[in-house]
Amino acid sequence: MIDVNNKAQLLERLNISQLNPMQYAADRAIHSGKDVMVLSATGSGKTLAFFLPLVYQLQADLKQVQLMVIVPSRELALQIEQVFRSLQSGFKVSCIYGGHSTRTEAQSLAETPTVIIGTPGKISYHIRNENIDPTEVKFLVLDEFDKSLEMGFQVEMESIIEGLTGLKQKILTSATKMDELPNFARIDNLAVVDFLADTTNTPELTLKVLHSPSKDKLKLLMQVVADHPTGPTLIFCNHREAADRVSDLLWDKGMSNGIYHGGMDQPDREKALVKFRNGTHAILVTTDLASRGLDIPDVQQVIHYQIPFTEESFTHRNGRTARMKATGKAYLLLADEEYKPGYITEEVEEVEVKDYLKMFDPSAWATLYIAAGKKDKVNKIDVVGLLYKKANLQKEDIGLIEVFDHMSYVAINRKLIQKVVQILKTEKIKGRKYKIGVDE
């Protein structure tokens, strides 16, 4: 369990030397016992801002759900779970979300966790099926609360909150200021931690525009992508169909990329994020679904292939780059009679459209999959051991490793990956043989 008198040691586990001003302010507000609203930009560290003060209030001798975190998306749930596990608190955590086996989740909930992280629909399901006793919950976090409302989860959240009769405190987080909070949130004596106007951590974002006299933006897109071949680059479209079309056009031009939107099956979305994080794909073509709440790398540039309809969407898209004092670029692609929208008031640099484009080289990484994961008692150490001892790889030949419930993914030097597959196809992990291959 956590030594409550050694917060410095806890921060060391997270590779953090000190909290930022927003996190300090949130810590003080949450310790006051009031309901708290934390307003801060995407990427500013809101997850740690609520976990640090709350984890010290959890009681080891209480075998019940003490903390519930409700989030709008599966990806954000997994990201927050990872942050909590990195605290190494000793408290059990269960993560439940759409697309995940309800039977597996019910088994996890049978041995009552201290912390539950999940999406509104799945939490409601498990409460209805009596896998979760809502009356036990002491602390509730509504993370990205505004996004949950935008996505239509009001009914589920209202039902959940109504059942939390033993609740002591609510913490809400948002990257945008809300005009008013809905009545079902039942907020009383609210303390607001507002860092939306904070300029001390303002990242350096450069806005650039490319304007083509034709209706075809593909040439503009290829120019920006070719100028930044290693990315990571996010290309935003307004609709799923446009994202599919842009992705296909890039592949036709020899530019490998991933695609991510709400019309895809969950496993395909998961793999797209894996390959974007590990560098197999330097480009991810997406909708506004990826503008918030995703665990993705520091994006070097955001490309608005289609200009968003609202300033809020524009802000959230750009928030994926230039995070936490970093620098980044955002490109606006305008074709024919399109013009910069009125909500963009800052200076925008015009980029000359080129006739000649650089050749696009493939990524140095490829993704190896192993059909085994946490539920098979396989972890990162097992994967690393297999690659070192059996495939004779060096440290520099192995990139990001991610282990899920029943699958593991590893970034491997692209020049070596076919050889690695041949070597490992007959090998076993912990005495069992699992399918191993390349995720194209």
RODO-2510 file (C-alpha; in nm, 4 decimals, decimal comma):
residues 440
     n   res          X          Y          Z
     1     m     0,0000     0,0000     0,0000
     2     i     0,0977     0,3648    -0,0378
     3     d     0,3007     0,5311     0,2346
     4     v     0,0878     0,8409     0,2888
     5     n     0,3848     1,0255     0,4313
     6     n     0,6012     0,9772     0,1232
     7     k     0,4436     1,1605    -0,1687
     8     a     0,7890     1,2293    -0,3149
     9     q     0,8449     0,8557    -0,3537
    10     l     0,5105     0,8245    -0,5301
    11     l     0,5995     1,1016    -0,7744
    12     e     0,9314     0,9285    -0,8371
    13     r     0,7440     0,6184    -0,9507
    14     l     0,5746     0,8368    -1,2100
    15     n     0,9036     0,9981    -1,3174
    16     i     0,7712     1,3365    -1,1998
    17     s     0,9812     1,5741    -0,9907
    18     q     0,6939     1,7985    -0,8819
    19     l     0,3296     1,8757    -0,9483
    20     n     0,2310     2,1610    -1,1760
    21     p     0,0285     2,4573    -1,0381
    22     m    -0,3049     2,3141    -1,1552
    23     q    -0,2339     1,9827    -0,9814
    24     y    -0,1366     2,1605    -0,6590
    25     a    -0,4573     2,3658    -0,6698
    26     a    -0,6700     2,0562    -0,7399
    27     d    -0,4995     1,8715    -0,4543
    28     r    -0,5890     2,1477    -0,2095
    29     a    -0,9476     2,1744    -0,3356
    30     i    -1,0118     1,8001    -0,3182
    31     h    -0,8658     1,7768     0,0325
    32     s    -1,1168     2,0453     0,1396
    33     g    -1,3922     1,7875     0,1046
    34     k    -1,6038     2,0037    -0,1277
    35     d    -1,7265     1,8906    -0,4685
    36     v    -1,4644     2,0071    -0,7179
    37     m    -1,4644     2,1097    -1,0836
    38     v    -1,1181     2,1012    -1,2450
    39     l    -1,0981     2,3071    -1,5640
    40     s    -0,7725     2,2696    -1,7530
    41     a    -0,6475     2,2165    -2,1057
    42     t    -0,6078     1,8738    -2,2609
    43     g    -0,2712     1,7240    -2,1732
    44     s    -0,2215     1,9290    -1,8559
    45     g    -0,2292     1,6323    -1,6175
    46     k    -0,5869     1,6237    -1,4868
    47     t    -0,5780     1,2465    -1,4261
    48     l    -0,2961     1,2781    -1,1759
    49     a    -0,4643     1,5882    -1,0323
    50     f    -0,7570     1,3834    -0,9027
    51     f    -0,5842     1,0499    -0,8379
    52     l    -0,3129     1,1809    -0,6057
    53     p    -0,5396     1,3368    -0,3410
    54     l    -0,7987     1,0577    -0,3656
    55     v    -0,5655     0,7585    -0,3413
    56     y    -0,4549     0,8705     0,0053
    57     q    -0,8168     0,8627     0,1217
    58     l    -0,8743     0,5008     0,0195
    59     q    -0,8860     0,2557     0,3096
    60     a    -0,7098    -0,0792     0,2832
    61     d    -0,9365    -0,2490     0,5359
    62     l    -1,2574    -0,1662     0,3447
    63     k    -1,3386    -0,4471     0,1004
    64     q    -1,5724    -0,2394    -0,1131
    65     v    -1,5748    -0,0057    -0,4118
    66     q    -1,4545     0,3274    -0,2747
    67     l    -1,3706     0,5223    -0,5918
    68     m    -1,5560     0,5263    -0,9246
    69     v    -1,4219     0,7083    -1,2320
    70     i    -1,6668     0,7565    -1,5209
    71     v    -1,5225     0,8444    -1,8635
    72     p    -1,6751     0,8911    -2,2109
    73     s    -1,4592     0,6444    -2,4045
    74     r    -1,2946     0,3051    -2,3824
    75     e    -0,9552     0,4509    -2,4753
    76     l    -0,9670     0,7060    -2,1959
    77     a    -1,0707     0,4349    -1,9482
    78     l    -0,7659     0,2258    -2,0389
    79     q    -0,5386     0,5292    -2,0246
    80     i    -0,6595     0,6221    -1,6760
    81     e    -0,6287     0,2608    -1,5600
    82     q    -0,2655     0,2643    -1,6714
    83     v    -0,1997     0,5835    -1,4704
    84     f    -0,3555     0,4307    -1,1591
    85     r    -0,1579     0,1072    -1,1934
    86     s     0,1621     0,3094    -1,2281
    87     l     0,0994     0,4434    -0,8773
    88     q     0,1586     0,0886    -0,7471
    89     s    -0,0839     0,1595    -0,4645
    90     g    -0,1730    -0,2011    -0,3882
    91     f    -0,5443    -0,1289    -0,4362
    92     k    -0,7299    -0,3449    -0,6862
    93     v    -0,8661    -0,1642    -0,9920
    94     s    -1,1177    -0,2927    -1,2484
    95     c    -1,1643    -0,1313    -1,5900
    96     i    -1,4981    -0,1871    -1,7683
    97     y    -1,6007    -0,0524    -2,1081
    98     g    -1,7985    -0,1221    -2,4223
    99     g    -1,6625    -0,3977    -2,6455
   100     h    -1,5077    -0,5815    -2,3501
   101     s    -1,6363    -0,9203    -2,2350
   102     t    -1,9065    -0,8692    -1,9715
   103     r    -1,8332    -1,2167    -1,8358
   104     t    -1,4660    -1,1287    -1,7853
   105     e    -1,5652    -0,8030    -1,6197
   106     a    -1,8142    -0,9767    -1,3904
   107     q    -1,5404    -1,2162    -1,2787
   108     s    -1,3106    -0,9223    -1,2051
   109     l    -1,5848    -0,7470    -1,0082
   110     a    -1,6646    -1,0619    -0,8089
   111     e    -1,3500    -0,9983    -0,6058
   112     t    -1,4561    -0,6466    -0,5158
   113     p    -1,2121    -0,3828    -0,6448
   114     t    -1,1368    -0,0640    -0,4563
   115     v    -1,1405     0,1406    -0,7763
   116     i    -1,3660     0,1077    -1,0813
   117     i    -1,2912     0,2945    -1,4035
   118     g    -1,5440     0,2677    -1,6828
   119     t    -1,7798     0,4059    -1,9417
   120     p    -2,1368     0,5034    -1,8429
   121     g    -2,3082     0,2245    -2,0357
   122     k    -2,0984    -0,0567    -1,8918
   123     i    -2,1097     0,0754    -1,5356
   124     s    -2,4898     0,0994    -1,5625
   125     y    -2,5042    -0,2581    -1,6935
   126     h    -2,3056    -0,3990    -1,4035
   127     i    -2,5076    -0,2025    -1,1483
   128     r    -2,8316    -0,3398    -1,2961
   129     n    -2,6893    -0,6904    -1,2842
   130     e    -2,5780    -0,6381    -0,9239
   131     n    -2,2092    -0,6848    -1,0016
   132     i    -2,1473    -0,3405    -0,8510
   133     d    -2,3044    -0,2096    -0,5307
   134     p    -2,3370     0,1665    -0,5940
   135     t    -2,4163     0,2407    -0,2305
   136     e    -2,0573     0,1568    -0,1326
   137     v    -1,8914     0,4247    -0,3475
   138     k    -1,7386     0,7124    -0,1495
   139     f    -1,5741     0,9167    -0,4260
   140     l    -1,6949     0,9823    -0,7815
   141     v    -1,4883     1,1305    -1,0648
   142     l    -1,6659     1,2418    -1,3818
   143     d    -1,3683     1,2797    -1,6155
   144     e    -1,4160     1,4751    -1,9410
   145     f    -1,7679     1,5432    -1,8115
   146     d    -1,8547     1,7786    -2,0961
   147     k    -1,7545     1,5150    -2,3507
   148     s    -1,9757     1,2532    -2,1834
   149     l    -2,2704     1,4904    -2,2174
   150     e    -2,1855     1,5618    -2,5817
   151     m    -2,1821     1,1886    -2,6529
   152     g    -2,5310     1,1428    -2,5102
   153     f    -2,4563     0,9617    -2,1834
   154     q    -2,6807     1,1823    -1,9695
   155     v    -2,9409     0,9100    -1,8988
   156     e    -2,6777     0,6546    -1,7933
   157     m    -2,4903     0,9030    -1,5738
   158     e    -2,8111     1,0218    -1,4112
   159     s    -2,9052     0,6609    -1,3287
   160     i    -2,5602     0,5874    -1,1844
   161     i    -2,5432     0,8998    -0,9681
   162     e    -2,8931     0,8387    -0,8344
   163     g    -2,7738     0,5070    -0,6890
   164     l    -2,4594     0,6470    -0,5235
   165     t    -2,6318     0,7067    -0,1897
   166     g    -2,3145     0,6826     0,0196
   167     l    -2,1177     0,9364    -0,1820
   168     k    -1,8913     1,1776     0,0072
   169     q    -1,7406     1,3809    -0,2788
   170     k    -1,7633     1,4391    -0,6551
   171     i    -1,4802     1,5586    -0,8783
   172     l    -1,5572     1,6737    -1,2314
   173     t    -1,2976     1,7524    -1,4965
   174     s    -1,3329     1,9310    -1,8268
   175     a    -1,1188     2,0955    -2,0916
   176     t    -1,3937     2,3492    -2,1633
   177     k    -1,5972     2,5767    -1,9366
   178     m    -1,9631     2,4788    -1,9063
   179     d    -2,2398     2,7409    -1,8805
   180     e    -2,4194     2,5354    -1,6167
   181     l    -2,4086     2,1874    -1,4691
   182     p    -2,7090     1,9571    -1,5148
   183     n    -2,9273     1,8991    -1,2104
   184     f    -2,8609     1,5241    -1,2089
   185     a    -2,4955     1,5903    -1,1182
   186     r    -2,6249     1,6978    -0,7740
   187     i    -2,3356     1,9338    -0,7130
   188     d    -2,3303     2,1073    -0,3767
   189     n    -2,0828     2,3626    -0,2415
   190     l    -1,8650     2,3505    -0,5550
   191     a    -1,4986     2,4519    -0,5560
   192     v    -1,3764     2,5472    -0,9034
   193     v    -1,0118     2,5027    -1,0074
   194     d    -0,9946     2,7004    -1,3314
   195     f    -0,6692     2,6957    -1,5285
   196     l    -0,8193     2,7359    -1,8744
   197     a    -0,6790     3,0894    -1,8960
   198     d    -0,3410     2,9869    -1,7576
   199     t    -0,0606     3,1073    -1,9832
   200     t     0,2362     2,9821    -1,7810
   201     n     0,2190     2,6413    -1,9471
   202     t     0,0963     2,7641    -2,2829
   203     p     0,2601     2,5509    -2,5518
   204     e     0,4040     2,6959    -2,8670
   205     l     0,1603     2,6173    -3,1482
   206     t     0,2291     2,7463    -3,4970
   207     l    -0,0687     2,7768    -3,7329
   208     k    -0,0027     2,7435    -4,1052
   209     v    -0,2297     2,7403    -4,4085
   210     l    -0,1949     2,5941    -4,7576
   211     h    -0,4382     2,7176    -5,0215
   212     s    -0,5006     2,5450    -5,3532
   213     p    -0,6923     2,6965    -5,6445
   214     s    -0,8460     2,3542    -5,7204
   215     k    -1,1007     2,1495    -5,5247
   216     d    -0,8523     1,8665    -5,4764
   217     k    -0,6728     1,8926    -5,1411
   218     l    -0,4741     1,5723    -5,1813
   219     k    -0,1697     1,7514    -5,3209
   220     l    -0,1686     1,9887    -5,0230
   221     l    -0,1978     1,6965    -4,7849
   222     m     0,0842     1,5024    -4,9493
   223     q     0,3096     1,8086    -4,9326
   224     v     0,2658     1,8489    -4,5561
   225     v     0,3001     1,4770    -4,4866
   226     a     0,6086     1,4449    -4,7083
   227     d     0,7720     1,7380    -4,5286
   228     h     0,7215     1,5565    -4,1953
   229     p     0,7743     1,1889    -4,2862
   230     t     0,8416     1,0626    -3,9342
   231     g     0,5401     1,2332    -3,7749
   232     p     0,3595     1,1586    -3,5571
   233     t     0,0873     1,3306    -3,7621
   234     l    -0,2877     1,3454    -3,7069
   235     i    -0,5081     1,4189    -4,0082
   236     f    -0,8569     1,5326    -3,9074
   237     c    -1,1684     1,4917    -4,1203
   238     n    -1,5244     1,5881    -4,0309
   239     h    -1,6868     1,2568    -4,1254
   240     r    -1,6030     0,8856    -4,1242
   241     e    -1,6498     0,8591    -4,4994
   242     a    -1,3989     1,1381    -4,5603
   243     a    -1,1467     0,9715    -4,3270
   244     d    -1,1822     0,6418    -4,5161
   245     r    -1,1378     0,8185    -4,8483
   246     v    -0,8303     1,0158    -4,7388
   247     s    -0,6690     0,7045    -4,5902
   248     d    -0,7238     0,5110    -4,9130
   249     l    -0,5833     0,7950    -5,1248
   250     l    -0,2680     0,8092    -4,9122
   251     w    -0,2184     0,4332    -4,9400
   252     d    -0,2596     0,4619    -5,3180
   253     k     0,0258     0,7149    -5,3150
   254     g     0,2485     0,4836    -5,1119
   255     m     0,1948     0,6644    -4,7821
   256     s     0,1193     0,4061    -4,5138
   257     n    -0,1203     0,5231    -4,2451
   258     g    -0,3669     0,4164    -3,9823
   259     i    -0,7322     0,5081    -3,9595
   260     y    -0,9471     0,5674    -3,6510
   261     h    -1,3171     0,6544    -3,6254
   262     g    -1,6384     0,5459    -3,4587
   263     g    -1,7547     0,3302    -3,7465
   264     m    -1,4734     0,0792    -3,6953
   265     d    -1,4825    -0,2345    -3,4814
   266     q    -1,3163    -0,1891    -3,1437
   267     p    -1,0247    -0,4319    -3,2118
   268     d    -0,9422    -0,2450    -3,5346
   269     r    -0,9457     0,0898    -3,3539
   270     e    -0,7234    -0,0567    -3,0833
   271     k    -0,4687    -0,1859    -3,3349
   272     a    -0,4674     0,1478    -3,5182
   273     l    -0,3706     0,3264    -3,1967
   274     v    -0,1081     0,0632    -3,1142
   275     k     0,0627     0,1067    -3,4503
   276     f     0,0451     0,4853    -3,4237
   277     r     0,1953     0,4825    -3,0746
   278     n     0,4759     0,2437    -3,1655
   279     g     0,5748     0,4243    -3,4850
   280     t     0,4659     0,1642    -3,7416
   281     h     0,2343     0,4306    -3,8794
   282     a     0,3549     0,7890    -3,8550
   283     i     0,0123     0,9070    -3,9766
   284     l    -0,3318     0,8557    -3,8265
   285     v    -0,6353     0,9685    -4,0269
   286     t    -0,9254     1,0307    -3,7934
   287     t    -1,2394     1,2188    -3,6996
   288     d    -1,2927     1,4337    -3,3917
   289     l    -1,3148     1,1063    -3,1979
   290     a    -0,9362     1,1299    -3,1593
   291     s    -0,9330     1,4942    -3,0545
   292     r    -0,9685     1,4139    -2,6841
   293     g    -0,9024     1,1466    -2,4258
   294     l    -0,6661     0,9200    -2,6204
   295     d    -0,3335     0,7793    -2,5073
   296     i    -0,1263     0,8755    -2,8089
   297     p     0,2271     1,0089    -2,8465
   298     d     0,3289     1,3725    -2,8581
   299     v     0,1967     1,4661    -3,2012
   300     q     0,4293     1,6847    -3,4060
   301     q     0,1627     1,8241    -3,6340
   302     v    -0,2125     1,8303    -3,6745
   303     i    -0,3564     1,8621    -4,0243
   304     h    -0,7097     1,9930    -4,0663
   305     y    -0,7987     1,8254    -4,3968
   306     q    -1,1487     1,9533    -4,3322
   307     i    -1,1961     2,2611    -4,1154
   308     p    -1,4112     2,1838    -3,8092
   309     f    -1,7489     2,3508    -3,7761
   310     t    -1,6855     2,4952    -3,4298
   311     e    -1,4037     2,6742    -3,2509
   312     e    -1,4267     2,4186    -2,9699
   313     s    -1,3514     2,1307    -3,2092
   314     f    -1,0642     2,3290    -3,3596
   315     t    -0,9181     2,3867    -3,0123
   316     h    -0,9446     2,0219    -2,9114
   317     r    -0,7867     1,8997    -3,2355
   318     n    -0,4934     2,1358    -3,1906
   319     g    -0,4683     2,0215    -2,8303
   320     r    -0,3282     1,6906    -2,9511
   321     t    -0,0023     1,8665    -3,0391
   322     a     0,2185     2,1132    -2,8502
   323     r     0,1229     1,9499    -2,5216
   324     m     0,2803     2,0371    -2,1867
   325     k     0,5093     2,3203    -2,3025
   326     a     0,6103     2,1382    -2,6218
   327     t     0,6035     2,2913    -2,9688
   328     g     0,3816     2,1792    -3,2507
   329     k     0,2228     2,2788    -3,5797
   330     a    -0,1324     2,2874    -3,7077
   331     y    -0,2000     2,3047    -4,0819
   332     l    -0,5196     2,4280    -4,2438
   333     l    -0,5811     2,2891    -4,5916
   334     l    -0,8055     2,5174    -4,7966
   335     a    -0,9205     2,4395    -5,1482
   336     d    -1,0978     2,6397    -5,4142
   337     e    -1,3245     2,8946    -5,2434
   338     e    -1,2663     2,7824    -4,8845
   339     y    -1,1471     3,0457    -4,6414
   340     k    -1,0114     3,0603    -4,2894
   341     p    -1,3082     3,0489    -4,0497
   342     g    -1,3912     3,3560    -3,8464
   343     y    -1,3117     3,1944    -3,5134
   344     i    -0,9422     3,1781    -3,6059
   345     t    -0,8283     3,5251    -3,5088
   346     e    -0,4575     3,4644    -3,4591
   347     e    -0,1971     3,5142    -3,7279
   348     v    -0,1661     3,2244    -3,9715
   349     e     0,1472     3,1666    -4,1780
   350     e     0,0923     3,1068    -4,5505
   351     v     0,2877     2,8096    -4,6892
   352     e     0,3834     2,8038    -5,0550
   353     v     0,2370     2,5145    -5,2484
   354     k     0,5130     2,3095    -5,4130
   355     d     0,5149     2,1401    -5,7521
   356     y     0,7718     1,8817    -5,6435
   357     l     0,7126     1,6454    -5,3515
   358     k     0,9685     1,4445    -5,1590
   359     m     0,9604     1,0667    -5,1734
   360     f     0,7881     0,9070    -4,8751
   361     d     0,9935     0,6405    -4,6974
   362     p     0,8295     0,3622    -4,4918
   363     s     0,8558     0,3650    -4,1145
   364     a     1,1604     0,2062    -3,9536
   365     w     0,9230     0,0002    -3,7366
   366     a     0,6789    -0,2829    -3,7988
   367     t     0,4381    -0,4431    -3,5526
   368     l     0,4726    -0,8014    -3,4296
   369     y     0,1662    -0,9557    -3,2670
   370     i     0,1555    -1,2400    -3,0163
   371     a    -0,1856    -1,3979    -2,9546
   372     a    -0,1382    -1,3982    -2,5770
   373     g    -0,1837    -1,1362    -2,3067
   374     k    -0,2613    -1,0578    -1,9453
   375     k    -0,5346    -1,3207    -1,9180
   376     d    -0,2791    -1,5793    -2,0331
   377     k    -0,0396    -1,4629    -1,7582
   378     v     0,1905    -1,3099    -2,0210
   379     n     0,3567    -0,9756    -1,9416
   380     k     0,6132    -0,7392    -2,0955
   381     i     0,9029    -0,9181    -1,9262
   382     d     0,7985    -1,2451    -2,0932
   383     v     0,7849    -1,0737    -2,4324
   384     v     1,1238    -0,9066    -2,3902
   385     g     1,2792    -1,2350    -2,2783
   386     l     1,1446    -1,4132    -2,5851
   387     l     1,2844    -1,1489    -2,8197
   388     y     1,6255    -1,1308    -2,6508
   389     k     1,6868    -1,4990    -2,5867
   390     k     1,5179    -1,6652    -2,8830
   391     a     1,5217    -1,4030    -3,1589
   392     n     1,8627    -1,2636    -3,0544
   393     l     1,7440    -0,9045    -3,0856
   394     q     1,9293    -0,6089    -2,9401
   395     k     1,7671    -0,3400    -2,7285
   396     e     1,7698    -0,0898    -3,0160
   397     d     1,5746    -0,3357    -3,2368
   398     i     1,2768    -0,3413    -3,0001
   399     g     1,0341    -0,0536    -2,9637
   400     l     0,7129    -0,0046    -2,7687
   401     i     0,5566    -0,3167    -2,6147
   402     e     0,1869    -0,3222    -2,5275
   403     v     0,0111    -0,6139    -2,3576
   404     f    -0,3683    -0,6398    -2,3590
   405     d    -0,6003    -0,9085    -2,2229
   406     h    -0,5449    -1,1629    -2,5008
   407     m    -0,2984    -0,9931    -2,7394
   408     s     0,0464    -0,8396    -2,7220
   409     y     0,2045    -0,6021    -2,9743
   410     v     0,5713    -0,5137    -3,0185
   411     a     0,7425    -0,2653    -3,2475
   412     i     1,0346    -0,4408    -3,4210
   413     n     1,3010    -0,3083    -3,6571
   414     r     1,1274    -0,3436    -3,9950
   415     k     1,4391    -0,4942    -4,1566
   416     l     1,4382    -0,7793    -3,9044
   417     i     1,0730    -0,8581    -3,8482
   418     q     1,0280    -1,1351    -4,1077
   419     k     1,3340    -1,3129    -3,9727
   420     v     1,1992    -1,2765    -3,6185
   421     v     0,8657    -1,4326    -3,7166
   422     q     1,0409    -1,7312    -3,8729
   423     i     1,2535    -1,7868    -3,5633
   424     l     0,9646    -1,7538    -3,3161
   425     k     0,6930    -1,9494    -3,4965
   426     t     0,7848    -2,2708    -3,3133
   427     e     0,8751    -2,1132    -2,9785
   428     k     0,6657    -2,1257    -2,6611
   429     i     0,5883    -1,8725    -2,3896
   430     k     0,5565    -2,0201    -2,0410
   431     g     0,5242    -2,3647    -2,1893
   432     r     0,2518    -2,2779    -2,4379
   433     k     0,2674    -2,2092    -2,8090
   434     y     0,0878    -1,8984    -2,9324
   435     k     0,0326    -1,7617    -3,2805
   436     i     0,2921    -1,4968    -3,3740
   437     g     0,2941    -1,2841    -3,6888
   438     v     0,3173    -0,9400    -3,8478
   439     d     0,0244    -0,7022    -3,8153
   440     e     0,0197    -0,5426    -4,1566
***
